[in-house]
Every structure is written in structure tokens, then in C-alpha cells.
Amino acid sequence: MHTSSDGADPSRLRQLNERAVLAALGKSGHTKVAEIVERTGLGRTAVEKVLQSLIERRWVVEEQLSAGARGRPARTYRFRAEAGYIGGIDIGAHSVRAVLADLSGQVIATSRATVTPATRRRGRLQATESALSSCLADAEVDRSAIWALGVGTTGVVDRDGHVRSSRAIADWQGIDLAAHFRGTGTASVIVENDTHLAAVAEHRRGAARDVPDVVLLQAGRRTGLSTIIDGTLRRGFNGAAGNLSTLPMVRWEAAIEYLHECSAVPDGTPIRDRAEQVFAAARAGSRPARAAVRRYVAELALAAAIAIAVVDPQLLVIGGAFSQSADVILEPLVEALEQVAGNVPELRASTLGSDCVALGAVCLALDELDQLLAPTRGPLPELNAQSTLTKSPRR
């Protein structure tokens, strides 16, 4: 509860009360005044005054629920999740994905564009813009309505949004993704490594929801690892936490060759399809396929064991494209971990699918927006009729 009796600046108190009321409303659903009073500790008069101000500035909508047999319709209030939009992008070696969400984080459009590791920087950025534009067109939303954009990409990413190194994309090192997307008019941009974002998504929305200590093993055409400790992503000083691919004793980059070279796959099968065919053959009982899977997961287990020894997590999540074949991966992975790890946590497969990284980007963009709209930034601005900020927030 915030009052002016302590001699604080009245404008500062109004800002605090505004944020308290918005937090009490939540980002979806309908809330009555009495519920807001209970959640905030503010007096009813103060709550009603704040609500009226937020309605005038288009942050809140007043609605009436249908009345029962007696009495007047109940007045309720909701946060205008449609007041703005959040973008999430996943820039990989083989594909680019885009997600558009409202301010509650509810996804309203998704899009995908195909690229290859050989696609040059300009073409990859064009594919990214095309995927995002497709989302905007599907949702009938203007680009200016995106308040914050989260971008995930393969490689080591520093705190300023530069890709410091990338083993998967030849000409990606050194690109300043934060500057690129700010240059397209997006108010706030946050860039992070794709595996880190996948871990955030699993922790917020997926298989590891609300689990405080988690290791994510991202398994697919490339392998990555990330950790959540005490509910917080650990990215490291240089953004390279969990990047075990540079350690000579960890062979997860080469491990996929066990799948590609498996005799259970017919000759002539494209490389992009071979791993899934091995998993299918293992599922059907093929001995060569099962042996290839065991050899593959044995290499993953060594890397996972290093993280498990450091973090002692409650949960290990298998993410990435290969998580769709968790039914043939998890059992041999547990067996391999039991041989090299002192303590094997619970294992689960990702529940978020191919949009996992883009969803993690949405999560971090929403965090960034919360910071931009914090009380220390001044009073909430007025929104115009097109649901955009009259004064765009800047990092």
C-alpha cells in the first residue's frame, strides 16, 4: 500500500499505485474493484481513481458481466493485452521462426522461413523480416505496434546483442542484431543465445514450469546446454555459460554422425532426414538403430553430467527437434547418465515444440517491457487509438 502520509512525492506515489493496480489486474481475465483493493492494500477510492486514469489512457477497459436474477451487472476491469504486441524471433542455421504475442504473452501468429547454413547474412536477415512480416499480416497488426522484440540466435551473444562467435553460420560472427532490429523501428530489442531462450521458455511455459533448478539439453542438428538456477537464467559473464562444444572431451558436435551413418537408414536418404529415420527404426525395434541411438546419447550424457555435477538440478529437460523422439531417447539417456553422473535428476521432454526458442524470446521481451514501464520510468504514457505508445520506450 502506498500513501502520501510518509512525505513522499505524490507523483511518484501515483506511479507506484498505477503499477500496483496493473499488477493486481493481471494480464488477462476480469477483476472487480474489491479484488484489486484486497490485492493492493489500497483504499477503494484510491483504486477507483487509478482505474479511471488508466481507462482514460487506454491501459484498462471497464466491462460489465451479465447480471444474475437479481441486481445490477457487476463492473469488472481488465488489462488491455491488445494494447501492444511482442515479437519473438528464432534465427537458426536451417530455419527462421517468428512469433507475435499480445502483452499477456498470448501467441496470436507464427511463421517460418527456410534457410541453410550457407545462406549469407543479408539473405538470413531478409528471411527473418519476411517471417515477422507474415506474422503481422496474419494478425492484421502494424509493425509500429510491436513494443518489444526478443531475438534468439545460434552462437555466443554478448549483453549488447552482438554475436561474438557462431560455429553453425559462417558469416554470422560479429553481427550486431540489436542494432539491426532497432534500425527497423522496433522500440526495444533484446538478443540472446537460442538455447538460453529455450531454457527460459521451458521454465516459464513448458516442461520445467516453476521448477527452480533446471538443465536444458537442446538436442537436434546441433546440440546446446543451458541452466536455470533459483529460477534465473545463468548466461555467464560473456554469454557463453553452458557452451561445452569447445571442450575437447565433449563430442556432442560429432555425435550426430552415429545417427547419420546408421545402416538402418536406406542409402540416398537426405542428411536432414536421417536422424528421424534412425529414431523411427529404433522405435520399430531395429538393433542397428538402437545401437546408434545409444552411442549418440552416450556423448550427450557426458556433457549433461558436467552440468548436473555443477548445478545439481531437480530436472533435466530434453529440448530441440529430437525431443519429439523422446520415447526412444530418454531411457538410454538415463542409463548412460547413471554410468557417468553421481546423481541423475528427473528427465522430461520439451512440451513446446519447434517454437520453443521464439517463445523464450517473447518471455525475455516481456521482461524487458516490464523494466521499461517500471515506476522509475515516470507515469504511464497515453496510448493512441492504434494501440501504440504516443512516446515509444527506448533502451
NURO-104235 format. One record per residue (C-alpha): x, y negated, z negated. Coordinates in steps of 0.25 Angstrom, whole numbers, padded with zeros to 4 digits, always signed. Example, Ala and Ser with C-alpha at 12.3 -4.5 7.8 and 13.67 -1.06 7.14 Angstrom:
<recs>
+0049+0018-0031+0055+0004-0029
</recs>
This chain:
<recs>
+0000+0000+0000+0005-0014+0004+0000-0027-0003+0005-0041-0003+0006-0041-0019+0021-0038-0018+0024-0051-0011+0028-0044+0002+0026-0051+0015+0011-0050+0019+0014-0048+0034+0024-0036+0030+0013-0030+0021+0003-0031+0033+0013-0024+0042+0014-0013+0031-0001-0012+0029-0003-0010+0044+0007+0001+0045+0001+0008+0033-0013+0007+0039-0008+0013+0053-0001+0024+0045-0014+0027+0038-0022+0027+0051-0012+0038+0056-0010+0039+0071-0023+0046+0074-0037+0048+0069-0047+0039+0062-0045+0033+0048-0054+0026+0038-0051+0014+0030-0052+0021+0017-0042+0031+0022-0032+0020+0026-0034+0014+0013-0030+0027+0006-0018+0030+0015-0012+0016+0014-0016+0011+0000-0020-0002+0006-0033-0008+0001-0045-0007+0011-0045-0022+0014-0031-0021+0018-0033-0009+0026-0045-0015+0034-0037-0028+0036-0025-0020+0042-0034-0011+0051-0041-0023+0057-0028-0029+0060-0023-0016+0067-0036-0015+0074-0034-0029+0080-0020-0026+0085-0025-0013+0091-0018-0003+0082-0030+0003+0075-0044+0006+0080-0057+0006+0072-0067+0017+0075-0080+0022+0069-0082+0036+0066-0096+0041+0069-0105+0039+0056-0112+0051+0050-0126+0052+0046-0125+0040+0037-0116+0028+0036-0108+0019+0046-0098+0025+0055-0084+0026+0048-0074+0016+0053-0060+0022+0055-0047+0017+0061-0037+0024+0070-0023+0020+0075-0023+0017+0090-0014+0028+0094-0017+0024+0108-0011+0010+0106+0002+0014+0112+0010+0026+0117+0022+0034+0114+0031+0041+0125+0039+0053+0123+0049+0058+0133+0058+0070+0135+0069+0069+0145+0076+0083+0147+0085+0089+0158+0073+0096+0165+0061+0088+0162+0056+0075+0156+0043+0075+0148+0035+0063+0143+0024+0062+0133+0015+0050+0130+0008+0049+0116+0000+0039+0109+0004+0032+0096-0001+0044+0088+0009+0053+0095-0003+0060+0103+0002+0064+0116-0006+0059+0128+0002+0062+0140+0014+0071+0144+0022+0072+0157+0034+0080+0162+0044+0077+0173+0055+0087+0178+0069+0084+0179+0082+0092+0180+0096+0091+0173+0101+0086+0186+0091+0074+0186+0098+0061+0186+0096+0051+0175+0087+0042+0184+0078+0053+0188+0076+0058+0174+0072+0045+0169+0063+0043+0181+0057+0057+0177+0055+0052+0163+0048+0039+0167+0039+0048+0176+0035+0057+0165+0032+0046+0156+0024+0038+0166+0016+0051+0169+0012+0051+0154+0008+0036+0155+0000+0038+0167-0007+0051+0161-0011+0043+0149-0014+0030+0156-0004+0022+0148+0005+0011+0152+0020+0012+0149+0019-0001+0141+0010+0007+0131+0022+0016+0126+0027+0010+0113+0038+0020+0111+0045+0031+0119+0053+0043+0114+0063+0049+0123+0069+0063+0121+0081+0068+0130+0091+0079+0130+0105+0075+0125+0110+0067+0113+0103+0054+0111+0108+0043+0102+0100+0034+0094+0099+0023+0104+0093+0032+0115+0106+0035+0123+0108+0049+0128+0123+0052+0123+0124+0066+0129+0116+0075+0137+0120+0089+0141+0107+0092+0149+0106+0080+0158+0119+0076+0166+0117+0061+0167+0109+0058+0154+0121+0055+0145+0121+0040+0141+0107+0037+0146+0100+0026+0137+0086+0032+0137+0081+0022+0126+0085+0010+0135+0079+0016+0147+0065+0018+0141+0065+0005+0134+0069-0001+0148+0056+0005+0153+0048-0004+0144+0046+0006+0132+0046-0001+0119+0053+0009+0110+0061+0021+0115+0067+0032+0106+0076+0042+0112+0080+0056+0106+0086+0069+0110+0075+0079+0115+0078+0090+0105+0077+0080+0093+0064+0075+0099+0059+0090+0100+0062+0092+0085+0054+0079+0081+0042+0084+0089+0042+0098+0083+0043+0091+0069+0032+0081+0071+0023+0089+0080+0027+0103+0083+0032+0116+0076+0040+0109+0066+0029+0099+0062+0033+0093+0048+0044+0103+0045+0055+0095+0039+0067+0102+0043+0067+0108+0058+0077+0112+0068+0073+0112+0082+0079+0121+0093+0076+0116+0106+0077+0128+0116+0076+0126+0131+0084+0124+0143+0093+0116+0133+0094+0118+0118+0093+0108+0107+0092+0107+0092+0087+0096+0083+0084+0095+0068+0073+0089+0059+0077+0087+0045+0068+0082+0034+0058+0078+0045+0068+0070+0052+0075+0072+0066+0090+0073+0064+0096+0067+0076+0110+0065+0071+0119+0052+0072+0121+0054+0087+0108+0060+0090+0115+0074+0092+0110+0081+0080+0107+0096+0084+0115+0095+0097+0122+0108+0095+0125+0110+0110+0139+0104+0109+0143+0115+0099+0151+0126+0106+0146+0137+0097+0131+0133+0101+0128+0139+0114+0113+0135+0116+0116+0128+0129+0121+0141+0135+0111+0150+0128+0100+0148+0138+0109+0155+0148+0105+0168+0141+0091+0166+0146+0095+0161+0160+0104+0173+0162+0094+0184+0157+0092+0195+0166+0077+0196+0163+0075+0184+0172+0074+0186+0187+0085+0181+0196+0081+0168+0202+0073+0162+0190+0076+0147+0189+0084+0143+0177+0073+0135+0172+0064+0147+0170+0074+0158+0166+0073+0156+0151+0058+0156+0150+0058+0169+0159+0068+0175+0149+0059+0172+0137+0047+0178+0145+0055+0190+0148+0059+0191+0133+0044+0189+0129+0041+0201+0138+0052+0210+0132+0064+0209+0141+0076+0213+0134+0086+0205+0142+0077+0193+0140+0076+0195+0125+0091+0197+0124+0093+0183+0132+0083+0176+0122+0091+0182+0110+0104+0177+0116+0098+0163+0119+0092+0161+0105+0105+0166+0098+0112+0154+0103+0100+0145+0099+0101+0151+0085+0115+0147+0083+0112+0133+0086+0100+0133+0077+0107+0140+0066+0117+0128+0065+0105+0118+0064+0098+0128+0054+0110+0128+0045+0111+0113+0045+0096+0109+0043+0090+0122+0036+0077+0119+0043+0064+0124+0040+0060+0126+0054+0067+0129+0068+0059+0125+0080+0062+0131+0094+0059+0120+0104+0061+0117+0118+0056+0125+0131+0060+0138+0125+0051+0136+0113+0040+0141+0122+0047+0155+0121+0048+0155+0106+0041+0168+0106+0054+0175+0111+0064+0165+0105+0060+0164+0091+0062+0178+0086+0076+0180+0092+0080+0166+0087+0076+0169+0073+0085+0182+0074+0096+0174+0079+0095+0163+0068+0095+0174+0058+0109+0178+0062+0115+0164+0062+0107+0156+0053+0107+0157+0038+0092+0152+0037+0082+0153+0048+0071+0144+0048+0057+0146+0053+0057+0145+0068+0046+0139+0077+0044+0136+0091+0040+0122+0096+0026+0119+0098+0027+0106+0106+0032+0112+0119+0039+0104+0130+0034+0090+0126+0042+0092+0112+0053+0082+0115+0043+0072+0121+0034+0073+0109+0046+0071+0100+0049+0059+0107+0035+0054+0105+0037+0057+0090+0050+0048+0089+0044+0037+0097+0032+0036+0087+0043+0036+0076+0049+0024+0083+0036+0017+0085+0033+0018+0070+0046+0011+0068+0043+0000+0078+0029-0002+0071+0035-0002+0057+0031-0013+0048+0045-0019+0049+0042-0022+0063+0031-0032+0060+0016-0032+0062+0010-0022+0072+0008-0029+0085-0005-0030+0092-0008-0020+0103-0014-0025+0116-0025-0019+0124-0016-0010+0132-0011-0003+0119+0003-0009+0120+0011-0017+0110+0010-0032+0112+0024-0032+0107+0032-0020+0110+0041-0014+0099+0055-0013+0102+0066-0004+0096
</recs>
